[in-house]
Amino acid sequence: MSIYGINQMQVMHPYDVSGISIDSAYDINGDSVFEKEPILGQEYLGGYIEIQPDSWDGVTPVTNEIVSNSDETAWGFPYSLSANSKQIIHDDILNGNHGILYIRFPLGFAYRGARNIDAATGLAKNFGERWPGQNSSLSDWFADIAKSGGGLAPEYWCLPPYWITTGDIGKRWNLVWAGGSYDRSVTLQSIKNSDPVQYNSQIDALTDAIVNDYEYLSQNVAPVVMYGLSNEPVENSGVCGTCKWDDETYSDVLSVLCAKMKVNFPNAKLHCSSDYMANPWTIGQTFIRSHQNDIWGYSYHKMTYISGEQDLEGKNGAYAFYKSSYFKNTIKTNKTNVFNNEYEYFAVNVVPDNLRCANNMVHLINELVYGGAEVLHPIIHICKPIGQSHSATNTPGYCLFSCDMDNGGIEANTWAYNSWKMFNDNLPFGARVIQNYSVDVEDVGFVALIKEGKIFVFLANRSGEPKMIKANFFQEKTFQYKLYNLENNGTLIAQSSIIKDITVPAYSGICCIEN
């Protein structure tokens, strides 16, 4: 008998009676119990999602444009939502008890007000709220996740204007500026060998400014509990506020920043963001090699492979991606806590919604299993305005909730919302992944977790045919079985004890929760 009750699970296609064995994480010897802890993986820390507190519709943001709450050309979250809509989202996913605990916060993109203006250049050294009340609306919304130990995870899409070569986050081709008396066109990288004194001085000043931004956010919005240096550090061709880094400068700046953050934010988690190129760690690889003990996690950007909009190694979707040699040998390698922090569908109609829904559930399960992720990222944004169709902003592929900007009303983006609800409503913070099993069934994802002796099993099927799962429990246990798909977001379908054959319908997920 196992003290935790799971010995073996078999996953079988209904037309393939051979099945595939998933080994238990527990030592079993007949009916005897080994008195030791089960083999456990990482701890689940909570959901992780981005918010756009300020507007961007695929056009260049204006650096220092000051707007008011009543400006009809401006939108953002949560202030564009009605009081009722804000409360619904708060109670559902931002309550601090379950769901989202970490807010990806886009500096120099959707949070870009000017602070600390340099007298000589007239350029801002720091970001802040862009109009009075922007911070307080955010702070109110995030108050309960902050009380629960969550908060902001800021990154720079673009550094503040003072630190970049164009002096304008709304322009393309931004690079990191050398500073001092150098012309705006001179990059920091270019003076490393010729002027090491200024090189190091500029890095010191820049990292002070970054710490200042994080202190400002912690005091005015929510605690900074996770941080990175740059989102997509290879990118500066976009019109959304971007800045391109090289590996040398990125690594030198992040090394100094990391040391300062240990003093000022000793509990903040450092993650390194990929550059989404063929080798996603090209920029930052020097830092990664020399700071393994400082890095909490790694976020990568391979959205079209996971979504199935692009084939990988001749296969399609979240199942194939995580089992590919590309993920194993290029993205994951020896890294721990690897997760995607930009999951979306660029194309509006290429992938049907029922497949999107199931594919997202498989993606989230496989983040835990194959990425060893400690956070889960359901989709890129909490909210987007209804009707956006630009490939970089389209509503159907980008959000949990779509918002009517005329009245602040919201509606769930069903495929994303229902797929996230399987985890949002059932997976507790602090649960540990049960290790030492393998799942190699086409289009199926499976993961088991445990917290305080209670077992949580998540299964998902992204195929067009049902899959049958045979669960073998060596203790008499009762489980609730909840169904999730495009039409269901938690429908109770069964309760059972000891042994249960679970059929996961096509394009669906099932959560099994021990009573």
N, C-alpha and C positions, 0 to 999 in steps of 0.2 A: 504494500500500500504506500502510495506517495503522500507525504504530508501536505503537499499542495494540490494533488489531485490530477495532474496531467501526466500521462505516460507517453502516449503516442497519438499522433493524428495522421490520417491518410487523406490525401487529396486525390480525387478520382474524377476523370471525365466520365460521364454516364455511359459512354460507349467504349471505354478503355478500362477493363476490370482489373488490369495489373496495378494501377494506381502508382503513386509516388509516396514514399515514406518521409515523414518529417520527424526527426528524432527529438526525444524529450530533452529538456535541459537538466533533468534530475537523474540521480543515480538510483536505479531500481534493481533489486536482487530478489526476485520472487516477491514475497509479501513483506520483506523486511525493509525498514527505513534507515537510510544512512543519516546519521545525526550531523549534518553539516548544511551550510547555506547552498541554495541552488546557484547555478551559474547564471549570473545576471549581466546584462549589458548596461548601456547608458541610462541615465535618468532623464525622463521627459520633463522639460522645464516650462513648456507652454507654447501657445501659438504666436506667430510672428508675421506681421503684415504692415504694409506701407500706407501712409495717409498723405494725401495731397492737401495741405492746409491752404494752398493758394493756387490760382487758376493757371492752367496751361492747356491750350487747345491745338497744339502742333504748330504754334507760331512763336516767334522769338519773345521771351519775356523782357520787359524793360527793367533795367537794373534798379534805378532809384525811384521808380514811379510810385507815388503815394496815392492811395485810394481810400475811400471811406466805405463803411459797411453798406451804404446805400448805392454805391456805384454799380450800375446794372451790367457793366462789362466784366465785373469781377465775380468769381465764385470760388468756393473752397469749402473744406470740411473741418469742423462741423458747422461753421456759422451759416452755411447755405441751407442747412436742414431746419425744419420746423422743430419746435420743442418736443413734440410727440415723436418725431422721427429720431431725434437724438436719444430720447429715452429708450426707444425700442432697441436701437443698436447697442446702447450702453448695457441694458439689461440682458441682452442676448449674448454678446461676445466681449464686452469690456467691463464686466462686473468684478473681475479680480478673483472669482471663485473657479472659473473654468474658461476655456476658449483662448482669447488673445491675451498675452502678457507683455509682448514686446512690440514696439511701434517703430518701424523703419521710417526715418525722418530725413527728407531730401533737402539738404542745405545747398543753396545756390541754384535751386530749381523751383520747387514749390514752397520754399521758405527763404525769402530773399530780401527782407527789409535791411536798410543800411544802418550800421552802427559804427562808432569810433572812426569818424571821418579824418583822414590824414590832411593836415593843414596845407602841406606843400602841393599835393596832387589833387585834393578834393575827392579822393576815392575812399570808399569804405574798407576798413580792415576787418570788420566783423559783420555777421548777419544778425537780424533780430526781427521783431514783428514789423509788418509793413503798414499797419494802421492800428490805432488804439483799440484794444479789445481783442485783437487776434490771439494773443497769448492766453488771455483769461478764458476764452471759449475752449481752447485746447486743454488747458489745465483742468477745467471743470469736467470735461469728458473723460480724461485719463486718471481722475483722482483715485478711483477704486483699484485700478491695476497698480498704481503707485503704492497704495497702502499694502498691497499684497506682495510687494517686492519687485514689481515690473516697472516698465518705463520706456524711455526713448532709446533707440538705436540709430544715432545720427551718422550719416556719411556725407561727403561732399560730392555733388555732381559737378560743381565748379567751385573753386576757391573764391573768396570775396574779391571784388574788383582790384584792390590794391596789390594783390599777390599774383596777378596774371598779366600776361604780356599785352593784351588788348586793353586792359582796364575796364572791360565791359562784359559781364556774364551773358549778355544777349548776343554776343558775336561768336562766330565760329573760329576755330583754329587757335584756341587759347592754350598757352603753355605756362609753366611756372616761371615767374620773372626773377631775374638776378638780384634786383633791389639796389639799394644804395644810390650811387650817381650814375648807374648804368641806364642806357636808353631802354625804353619799353620793349624793344624788339630782342633784347639780350636775355637768353634763358639762364636759369639757375644751373642747369647741367653744363652749359658751355664754359662756366668759370670755375668748375671744381678744381682743375689742375692749375689754371693760370692765376686764380685769386682765391686760395683756400680760406683766407681770413674772412672775406666777404661771403663766401659760400656758407661757411659755418655760422656766421652772424645772421644771415638771412634765414637759415633753417631754425635758429634759436628764436628769432622774432616770429616767424611763421607758426611754429609749434606753440609759442605763448598765446598767439591769437586763437589757435584752435582750442586750446584749453579754456580760454576766455569764452569762446562760443559755447562750450559744453557746460561751463559754470553758469552762464546766462540761461541756458535752456533748463538746467536743473533747478534754478531759482524761480523761473517764470513759467515753465510749462510742465515738466515732469522730470524725475531723476534720469540722468544718463546712466544706463545700466549695461549697455553694449555699445561698441563703437568700431568704426573702421576709418580708413583715411579717404579712399576714393571709390566711388561707384564706377565700374567700367573704366579703369585708368588708361585704357588705350584709346578712348573716344574723345574727339574734339571737333567732329564734323557736324554734330547735331545742333539743332536750333533751340534746344531746351536748357541751355546753360551747361556747358561741358568744359573739361580741362584735361589735356593729355599729359601723361607722365612717362618717364623712362624708368627702367628698372633701378638704375643707380640712384637717382634723386628720390624716387619713391621709397626705396629701402633706407636711405640715409635719413629722410624726414621721419618715416615711421619709427625708426630706431630711437630717435630723440623724443618723439611724441610718446612712445610706449613708456620710456623712463619717466617722463613727467606725469603721465596718467597713473602710474603706480603710486605716485606721491599724492596726487590730487583726487584720483578716483580709484582707490585701491581695489575695489570690488567690481569695477567695470570689465566686461568681457570683450576681448579684442578678437575681431574676426578679419580675415583677409579676403577681399573680393576679387574674383577672377576677371580677366580682361576679355573673355569669350572668344578668343582667337583659337587657332588649331591647338596650340599648347596654352591652356587657359591661365597658367601661372607665369607667363613670360615676364610680366611686370610685377615685381614683388618677390621674385624667386630668390633673390639674394637675402632679403629679409627673412623669408620663410626658412631657408636653409640654416640661418644662424640664430633664429629665435623660436625654435620649436616649443620650448617650455613657456613662452609668453603668449602663444596663440591659443585661444579657446576654440575657435572653429573657422571653417572655410566656406564661403558662399560662392557658388559658381553660376554662370549664366549660359545655360544651354536649353533655352525655352522650346525651340521648335522640335528638338529631338524628343523631349519628354512629352510634349503635346501630341506628337504624331504628325505634325505638319511637315516634317522632314524625316525621311527614312534614315536609319542608322544600321550599318552592317546587314542590309537587306531586310530588316524588320522595322516594325512601326510601333511607336508609342512607349508608354512608361514601363511596360513589362520588358521590352527589348533593351531600352536604354540602360537600366541598372544592371542588367546581366551581360552587357557588352564588354568586350576587351577595352573599348575606348574609356568607359567609366572606370573600370578596374585599373588600367595601366596609365591613364593620362590624368583623370580627374582625382580619383580617390588615392591611389598609390598607398603610401604609408600614413596618410593623414587621418586624423580622428575628427568626428563631428563635422561632417561635410553635408551641406544642405544647399538647395536652390532658393535664392531669395528674390527671384523674378520669374514667377510662373504665370503665363498668360497665353492666350491664343491670338496671334496677329491677324489671321484670316477670320473673316466673319462667318462664312458659310461652308468652309471646306470640310470641317469635322462636325458631324451632327451632335446635337446637345446630349443625347443619351450616352454616346461614347465619351464625350467630354466629361460628363459626370462620373462615369465609372473609371475612366482613365485617371482622373484626379485622385480618386480613392486609392488606386493602385500606386500612383506616384507617391502619395503621402506614406503609405505602408512601406514602400521600398526605400524611402528616405530613412526611416527608422532602421530597417534591416540591413541595407547595403551601404548607406551613407553613415550609419551610426549617428544619425542626427539627434540632437538634444532639443531642437525646436522644430515646429512644423509650419510651413508657409503655404496656406491654402490657395491663394491667388494674389496677384500683385497689389490690389487696392481694396480698401474698405468700401469706398464709394466712387462712382463716376456719374457724370450727368447723362441723362437719357439721350440717346440719339447720336452720340459721337460715332463716327465711322472711319476716321483716319486710322491707318494700320497701327499707329503708335498710341492710339487713345480709345479704340473702339469699345463701346460699352459692353456688348455681349461677351467679349473675351477677357475683360479686365477687372471685374469687380465682384464683390459679394452683394452689394446693394446698388441699384441704379436710382438716381435722384432726379426728380422733376424740379428744375431750378426756378420755375414760376411760383411754386407753392411750398417747396421744401419737403414734399412727400417722397417716400421711398417705396421701392418694391424689390424683393429678393431677385437676384440673378439666379434662376432656379438651378441650373446645372452646377454652378459653383457653390451656391449656398447649401444645397442638399448634400453634396459630397463632403463639405466641411463639417456639417452637423454631426456626421457619424463620429468624428473625433471631438468636436467642440462640446458636445453634450455628454460624452461618455468617458473620455480619457482624462483621468485626474492628473494634476501636476504632481510630480514626484513618483509616478509609476516607473518601474524599471523594466526594460526590455528583457524577455527571456531569450537566451542565446542557445547556440548549438542545435539549430535545425536548419534545414535547407528547403527551399521551395523552387522546384524547377518544372512547374506545370505552365504550359503556354497560357498567357493572359491572366494568370491568377496571382494575387498578392495575399500574403498572410503574415500576421505578426501577433504574438501574445505578450502581454505585459502583466505585471503583478504589483500590487501595492497593499501593504498590511495584510498579506495573505489572500487578498481578493484578486481573482483572475479576470482579465479583460482580453478578449480575442477579437481581432478585426480581420475580416476576409473581404476580398473584392474580386470581381470578375468583369474584365473589360471586353469579353468576347460576346458574340451574338448567340451563344448557346449556354444553357445552364451548366453549372459545375456542382458535383456532389462532394461534400466533405464529411468524412466519418470521424467523429471525435470520440476518443476512448478515455474515460475518466475512471480512475481507480478508487476514488471516493465517491460517495453518493452526494452529488452536488446539484443544485438547481441553478439554471441559467435563464436569463431573459434573452430572447433573440429579436433584434430590431432590424428592420429592413430600410435600406436607403437606395434610392435611385431617382430618376427624374420625376416620378410621381409620389415618392415616399421620402419622408425625412424623419424616420424614427417609428414607423408603424410596428407595434408589438405583434410578432407573428407566432411565437411559441414560447413555452417554458418547458424545460425537460431536466431529467436527472440521469446520472451514470453514463448512458450511451445515447448519442443522438446523431442521426444522419441529417446533415444540413445541406440543403440544395440552395445554392446561390444562383438566383435567376440571371439571365443575360443582362449585361450592363448594370450591375447592381453590387451593393455591398451589404454585409450583415455584421452587426456587432453583437457579440455574445458576452453578457455581463453576469458574473456570478452574483447570486442574490445574497 
